[in-house]
Amino acid sequence: MSGEQPATFLRQRAEATPDRTALRSTDTGTEYSYRDLDETVTETARALTARTDDGSVRIGLALSSSPEFVVGLYAALRLGWEVVPLNTALTPWELGTQIDRVEPSLCLCERGTEQPTVEAAAGATVLSVDEPTHQGTQSLFAASEPFDPVPPSFDDTVLILFTSGTTGEPKAVRLTAGNLAASAVASAFRLGVDPADRWLCCLPMYHMGGLAPAIRSVLYGTELLLQREFDATATANLIASEGVTGVSLVPTQLRRLLDGGVEPAELRTVLLGGAPASQSLLERASDAGLPVYPTYGLTETASQVTTARPAETEAYPGTVGQPLLGTTVRIVADGTPLDPGERGEIVVDGPTVTPGYLDGERSRAAFSEWGLHTGDVGYTDEDGRLWVLGRRDETIITGGELVAPAAVAEELRSVTGVADAAVAGVDDPEWGERVGAVLVAATDASSPTEVRQRAVEHCRERLAGYKRPKTVAVVEELPRTQSGTVDRDALRQLLRTAGSTVTDRDFS
């Protein structure tokens, strides 16, 4: 295939607007024009090509939200490879379970993620964009080979992203080039695009909310401003001083910005997702002059499904807006679409919807003639506006991160001295929800205090920070209904009244 043929979204953008600023890091000051970014991507693709003899490769990206992530992403796309963004907040054990699922040929890391990637990526070649410091890591740029770009068709899978599922095991979602393009187009129709736009990305790029701007900015030809991680003061300063016109946030981040004070400056879009936003938070944002667009989206739909404009949130409190261009939302119960106002499962269809999961059985279970069954419950009005009421599977959403209670409970049951465990979300003013755990002490356990401490130490080694229980109660038996299932309402009440708080010292 001719190397002169446009192979990716980036190559086409570089040919159209070569001198326009593509991205800039707020942490290092590194800046790329679209021409510079395209050339760096080509250089990186040559280096990656030298590391494999297999033309069909899946690559894991264990990189922070940085220019290196964007370069690695587009270099792999240029080679026609499937990209798996890896959650750098996971422990090596958790990361290893994801890597085992997708079996990448290569993993690309940086100095800060090198050691956990080496520990987790048994069987895969680990390359670093920095000078390697571990024996199991090689330098990315130690070799270089020519290559022919492989333009993806719209039906080709280009991304595999993990998301939490109802069973607690992360689902590996396939997204095609067509999914990403359709999402970018639909988002532009809802939010609008200006050539002078500058979108601030302060969400992790291993999540769809942080990754989507890296795709959309290239398609739009706008500037992407990268912040390695959210910090209320630093983010507020960037919004005020850097001409930021758009930013993606979760409700906890918005609350922290408002608590610290933030000037809207040139900001015209705050895309708010990842968790439900209270009406009081939206009112605070409106009073501060922040143009908030509450959105409902999924990894399985390449981000947005519905999005409400600021005026809509005032006129219709609680709504997350109408479906984006090309997307169909139905409320379904017992296999039948319901009328407006009736409550049921939210089912989504359209060009942004994944063709399925890596696990074929999960794909068959998730789809029906009406589309993708999301596991969320909600209702619509006569004009198609959506209200989301919660999860069918009791998933905990803490600071925009999804936590499956079953997975955390399973870990706790493996702790010495724990006979049984149940996990539920507890209301939290900072994070929306926090993880709460109720432990049943084994009959030979020495004391409730020792059981609690063992559980805390186990979670430190096996679970990412946002998954660790922040409220723990030790009881003689779990509250159950007459049918024998755990009584969720009683469980939460027990955590509120008898649970003790786990502090940072407990995890040190």
C-alpha positions in Angstrom: 0.0 0.0 0.0 1.4 3.4 -1.0 3.0 5.4 1.8 1.7 8.5 0.2 -1.9 7.5 0.8 -3.5 9.1 3.9 -3.5 6.4 6.5 -5.1 8.0 9.6 -7.2 10.9 10.7 -4.0 12.7 11.7 -2.3 12.4 8.3 -5.4 14.0 6.7 -5.4 16.8 9.3 -1.7 17.5 8.9 -2.2 17.9 5.1 -5.1 20.3 5.7 -3.7 22.5 8.5 0.0 21.7 9.0 0.9 24.9 10.9 -2.0 24.9 13.3 -1.2 23.9 16.9 -2.2 20.3 17.6 -1.4 19.8 21.2 0.5 21.2 24.1 1.5 19.8 27.5 0.8 22.1 30.5 3.3 20.0 32.6 6.4 20.1 30.2 5.5 22.9 27.8 6.0 20.5 24.9 4.1 21.7 21.8 3.3 20.2 18.4 1.9 21.7 15.3 -0.1 19.2 13.2 3.0 18.9 10.9 5.3 18.2 13.8 2.9 15.7 15.4 2.5 13.9 12.1 6.3 13.6 11.7 6.8 12.4 15.2 4.1 9.8 14.8 5.8 8.6 11.6 9.1 8.3 13.5 7.4 6.4 16.3 5.7 4.1 13.9 9.0 3.2 12.3 10.4 2.4 15.7 7.4 0.2 16.6 7.6 -1.6 13.3 11.1 -2.8 14.1 9.8 -4.5 17.2 7.6 -7.1 15.5 7.5 -9.4 12.5 3.7 -9.7 12.8 1.7 -7.4 10.6 -1.4 -7.8 12.9 -0.5 -6.4 16.3 -2.3 -5.4 19.5 -0.4 -2.8 21.6 -1.1 -1.8 25.2 -0.4 1.8 26.2 0.6 2.2 29.8 1.2 5.9 29.5 -0.1 9.0 31.4 -2.2 11.7 29.8 0.7 13.2 27.9 1.9 13.9 24.3 3.6 10.5 24.4 0.2 8.9 24.8 -1.2 10.8 21.8 1.9 10.0 19.7 1.8 6.3 20.6 -2.0 6.1 19.9 -1.6 7.6 16.4 1.5 5.7 15.6 -0.2 2.4 16.3 -3.3 3.5 14.3 -1.0 4.4 11.3 0.3 0.8 11.4 -3.2 -0.6 11.4 -2.8 -2.0 15.0 -5.4 -2.3 17.7 -4.7 0.0 20.7 -5.5 -1.0 24.3 -5.2 2.0 26.7 -4.2 0.5 30.1 -5.3 1.9 33.4 -2.1 3.1 35.0 -3.9 3.5 38.4 -4.2 -0.3 38.8 -1.9 -2.4 40.9 0.4 -4.7 38.9 -1.9 -7.7 39.8 -5.0 -5.9 38.4 -3.1 -4.7 35.4 -1.9 -8.2 34.7 -5.4 -9.5 34.6 -6.3 -7.0 31.9 -3.2 -7.7 29.9 -3.9 -11.4 30.1 -7.3 -10.8 28.6 -6.2 -8.9 25.6 -2.8 -10.6 25.0 -0.9 -7.6 23.5 2.3 -8.3 21.5 3.8 -5.0 22.8 3.3 -2.7 25.8 4.5 0.9 25.6 5.3 2.5 28.9 7.2 5.5 30.4 9.5 5.8 33.4 6.6 6.2 35.9 4.7 3.2 34.7 7.7 1.0 33.7 8.0 -1.2 36.8 4.2 -2.2 37.1 4.1 -2.8 33.4 7.0 -5.1 33.5 5.5 -7.0 36.4 2.2 -7.3 34.7 3.1 -7.9 31.1 4.5 -11.4 31.2 4.9 -12.6 27.6 4.7 -9.2 26.0 7.6 -7.1 24.8 7.8 -3.9 27.0 9.1 -0.7 25.4 9.7 2.6 27.1 9.5 6.1 25.6 12.1 7.0 28.2 15.5 5.5 28.9 14.8 2.1 30.4 15.7 1.5 34.1 14.5 -2.2 34.4 16.0 -5.3 32.9 12.7 -6.4 31.3 12.3 -3.1 29.3 13.7 -2.1 26.0 14.1 1.4 24.5 11.4 2.2 21.9 13.9 4.1 19.7 16.7 1.5 19.7 15.8 0.5 16.1 13.8 1.8 13.2 12.3 0.3 10.0 10.4 1.7 7.1 6.7 0.8 6.9 3.6 1.2 4.7 0.7 3.0 6.4 -2.4 0.8 6.8 -5.5 3.0 6.5 -8.3 1.5 8.7 -11.7 0.9 7.2 -14.6 2.3 9.2 -15.5 -1.3 10.3 -12.0 -2.1 11.6 -11.5 -2.3 15.4 -8.9 0.3 16.4 -9.4 0.5 20.2 -10.1 -1.9 23.0 -11.1 -0.2 26.2 -12.0 -1.8 29.6 -15.1 -0.9 31.5 -16.6 -2.3 34.6 -19.4 -4.9 34.2 -22.3 -6.3 36.2 -20.3 -9.4 37.2 -17.3 -7.3 38.5 -15.0 -8.5 35.7 -14.1 -5.6 33.4 -15.5 -5.9 29.9 -13.2 -5.4 27.0 -15.0 -3.1 24.5 -14.1 -3.0 20.8 -14.4 0.4 19.1 -14.1 0.9 15.4 -12.8 3.8 13.3 -16.4 4.4 12.3 -17.5 4.5 16.0 -14.9 7.2 16.7 -15.7 9.3 13.6 -19.5 9.1 14.2 -19.0 10.2 17.8 -16.9 13.1 16.9 -19.4 14.3 14.2 -22.4 13.9 16.6 -20.6 15.7 19.4 -19.7 18.6 17.1 -23.4 19.0 16.1 -24.4 19.2 19.8 -21.6 21.3 21.2 -20.4 23.2 18.2 -16.8 23.6 17.0 -14.7 26.7 16.3 -11.2 26.6 14.7 -9.9 28.5 17.6 -11.2 26.0 20.2 -8.7 24.8 22.8 -9.9 21.8 24.8 -8.4 21.0 28.1 -7.9 17.3 28.9 -7.4 16.6 32.6 -9.1 13.2 32.7 -7.1 9.9 32.4 -6.7 9.0 28.8 -7.2 5.3 29.5 -10.9 6.3 30.0 -13.2 7.2 27.1 -13.8 10.7 28.6 -10.1 11.5 28.4 -9.4 9.7 25.2 -12.2 11.2 23.1 -10.7 14.7 23.0 -7.5 13.3 21.5 -9.6 11.8 18.6 -12.0 14.7 18.2 -9.4 17.5 18.3 -7.5 15.9 15.4 -10.7 15.5 13.3 -11.7 19.1 14.1 -8.2 20.6 13.6 -8.4 22.3 17.1 -5.9 22.5 19.9 -5.7 19.9 22.7 -4.2 21.1 26.0 -3.0 18.2 28.1 -2.8 18.3 31.9 -1.3 15.1 33.3 -3.8 15.0 36.2 -6.6 17.2 37.5 -5.7 19.6 40.3 -8.4 22.1 41.3 -6.1 25.1 41.6 -3.9 24.4 38.6 -6.9 23.5 36.4 -8.7 26.7 37.4 -5.6 28.7 36.6 -5.3 27.0 33.2 -9.0 27.8 32.4 -8.5 31.4 33.3 -5.1 32.0 31.6 -4.8 29.7 28.7 -7.8 30.5 26.6 -9.5 27.2 27.3 -12.8 27.0 25.5 -13.8 23.4 26.5 -13.1 20.9 29.3 -14.4 17.4 30.2 -15.0 16.9 34.0 -16.7 14.5 36.4 -19.0 16.1 39.1 -16.3 15.8 41.9 -13.9 17.8 39.8 -16.5 20.5 39.0 -17.4 20.7 42.7 -13.7 21.2 43.7 -13.3 23.9 41.0 -16.3 25.8 42.4 -15.1 25.4 46.0 -11.8 26.9 45.1 -13.1 29.6 42.7 -12.9 29.5 38.9 -13.3 32.2 36.3 -15.1 31.1 33.1 -12.9 33.4 31.0 -13.3 32.0 27.4 -14.8 28.8 28.5 -18.0 27.9 26.6 -18.3 24.2 27.2 -18.0 22.1 30.4 -18.9 18.5 29.3 -19.9 16.9 32.6 -20.2 13.1 32.8 -19.0 10.0 34.4 -21.6 10.2 37.2 -24.9 11.8 38.0 -24.7 15.6 38.8 -27.0 17.0 41.4 -29.3 19.9 40.5 -27.6 22.0 43.3 -24.2 21.5 41.7 -25.6 22.5 38.3 -27.1 25.6 39.9 -23.8 26.5 41.6 -22.1 26.2 38.2 -24.7 28.4 36.5 -24.3 31.1 39.2 -20.6 31.0 38.6 -21.0 31.5 34.9 -19.8 28.0 33.9 -21.6 26.6 30.8 -22.2 23.0 31.9 -23.5 20.3 29.5 -24.5 17.3 31.5 -24.0 14.1 29.4 -24.8 10.5 29.6 -22.3 8.3 27.8 -20.6 4.9 27.7 -17.3 3.4 26.7 -19.5 1.2 24.5 -20.7 4.2 22.6 -17.4 6.0 22.2 -18.5 8.6 24.8 -21.7 10.7 24.5 -25.1 9.2 24.1 -27.2 12.2 25.2 -26.1 15.7 26.2 -28.2 18.6 27.6 -27.4 22.2 26.9 -27.3 24.6 29.9 -30.7 26.1 29.2 -32.2 22.6 29.1 -30.9 21.7 32.5 -32.7 24.7 34.0 -36.0 24.0 32.2 -35.9 20.3 32.7 -34.1 19.5 36.0 -32.3 16.2 36.1 -32.3 15.6 32.4 -29.1 14.5 30.5 -30.6 15.8 27.3 -31.7 14.3 24.0 -29.8 11.7 21.9 -27.0 12.9 19.7 -27.2 12.9 15.9 -27.7 9.3 14.7 -28.2 7.8 18.1 -31.5 6.1 19.1 -32.4 5.7 22.8 -35.2 3.4 23.9 -36.5 2.5 27.3 -37.1 -1.3 27.3 -38.7 -3.8 29.7 -39.3 -7.5 29.1 -38.1 -7.0 25.5 -40.6 -4.3 24.7 -40.0 -0.6 24.2 -41.9 1.5 26.7 -43.8 4.8 26.3 -42.5 8.2 27.5 -42.5 8.4 31.3 -42.3 4.7 31.9 -39.2 3.4 33.6 -37.0 0.6 32.3 -33.6 -0.3 30.9 -31.8 2.2 28.7 -31.1 0.7 25.3 -28.9 2.5 22.7 -28.5 2.0 19.0 -26.6 3.9 16.3 -23.2 4.3 14.5 -21.3 5.1 17.7 -22.3 1.7 19.4 -19.6 -0.9 19.7 -19.8 -3.9 17.4 -19.3 -6.0 20.6 -16.9 -7.1 23.3 -13.9 -9.3 22.9 -16.0 -12.0 24.7 -18.5 -13.2 22.2 -20.8 -14.5 24.9 -21.0 -11.1 26.6 -21.8 -9.5 23.2 -24.7 -11.9 22.6 -26.1 -11.1 26.1 -25.8 -7.4 25.7 -27.5 -6.9 22.4 -31.1 -7.3 21.2 -33.1 -6.2 18.2 -33.3 -2.8 19.9 -29.6 -2.3 20.3 -27.1 -2.3 23.2 -28.6 -2.9 26.7 -26.7 -0.6 29.0 -27.7 -1.9 32.4 -28.9 1.6 33.4 -32.4 2.4 34.3 -34.2 5.6 33.2 -37.1 7.2 31.3 -37.7 9.7 28.6 -40.2 12.4 28.0 -42.3 13.1 24.9 -39.4 15.0 23.2 -36.9 12.2 23.8 -35.1 13.8 26.8 -33.5 11.2 29.0 -33.4 10.9 32.8 -31.0 8.3 34.3 -32.1 6.8 37.6 -29.2 4.4 38.3 -27.7 1.1 37.6 -29.5 -2.2 37.5 -26.4 -3.9 39.0 -25.7 -1.6 41.9 -22.4 -0.5 40.5 -20.7 2.2 42.7 -19.7 5.4 40.9 -17.0 7.2 43.0 -15.4 10.3 41.5 -16.4 9.2 38.0 -14.8 5.8 38.5 -17.0 2.7 38.3 -16.5 0.0 41.0 -18.2 -3.4 40.9 -19.2 -4.4 44.4 -19.0 -8.1 43.6 -15.4 -7.9 42.6 -14.4 -6.0 45.8 -16.4 -8.4 47.9 -14.7 -11.4 46.3 -11.3 -10.0 47.2 -12.4 -9.4 50.8 -13.6 -13.0 51.1 -10.1 -14.3 50.4 -8.7 -12.5 53.5 -7.8 -14.7 56.4 -10.3 -14.2 59.2 -13.1 -13.1 56.9 -16.0 -15.6 56.5 -18.2 -13.4 54.3 -18.4 -9.9 52.9 -20.7 -7.6 51.1 -20.0 -4.2 49.4 -22.2 -1.2 48.7 -22.0 2.4 47.9 -22.3 5.0 50.7 -23.2 8.6 50.0 -20.1 10.9 50.1 -20.2 14.7 49.8 -16.8 14.7 48.0 -16.9 11.7 45.7 -20.7 11.2 45.2 -20.3 7.7 46.6 -17.6 5.9 48.5 -17.0 2.1 48.7 -18.3 0.5 51.9 -17.7 -3.0 53.1 -19.4 -5.2 55.7 -17.2 -8.1 56.9 -18.3 -11.2 58.7 -15.6 -12.3 61.0 -14.7 -16.0 61.0 -15.3 -17.9 64.2 -11.6 -18.3 64.8 -10.7 -14.6 64.2 -8.9 -13.0 67.0 -10.8 -9.7 67.0 -12.9 -7.4 64.8 -10.0 -4.9 64.8 -7.5 -7.5 63.4 -10.0 -8.6 60.8 -10.5 -5.0 59.6 -6.8 -4.4 59.5 -6.1 -7.5 57.5 -8.8 -6.5 55.0 -7.3 -3.0 54.7 -3.8 -4.3 54.0 -5.1 -6.9 51.5 -6.9 -4.2 49.6 -3.8 -2.0 49.5 -2.0 -4.7 47.6 -4.8 -5.9 45.3 -7.1 -3.0 44.6 -6.6 0.5 43.0 -7.2 3.4 45.4 -10.7 4.2 44.2 -11.8 0.6 44.7 -10.7 0.3 48.3 -13.4 0.4 51.0 -13.4 3.7 52.8 -16.0 2.6 55.4 -15.8 -0.8 57.0 -18.0 -2.6 59.5 -17.4 -6.0 61.1 -20.5 -7.9 62.0 -21.6 -11.5 63.0 -23.8 -11.9 59.9 -24.9 -10.0 56.8 -28.3 -8.5 56.6 -30.4 -10.6 54.3 -33.9 -10.7 52.8 -36.3 -13.6 53.3 -35.1 -15.0 50.0 -31.5 -15.1 51.3 -30.1 -12.3 49.2 -28.2 -9.5 50.8 -30.5 -6.7 51.9 -28.9 -3.7 50.2 -30.9 -1.0 52.0 -30.0 -2.6 55.4 -26.4 -3.0 54.3 -26.1 0.7 53.6 -27.8 1.6 56.9 -25.4 -0.6 58.7 -22.5 1.1 57.1 -23.8 4.5 58.0 -24.4 3.6 61.7 -21.7 1.0 62.5 -19.1 1.5 59.9 -15.7 3.1 60.7 -13.8 5.3 58.4 -10.6 4.0 56.7 -8.0 6.8 56.6 -4.9 7.2 54.4 -2.8 5.9 57.3 -4.5 2.6 57.1 -3.1 2.2 53.6 0.4 3.4 54.4 
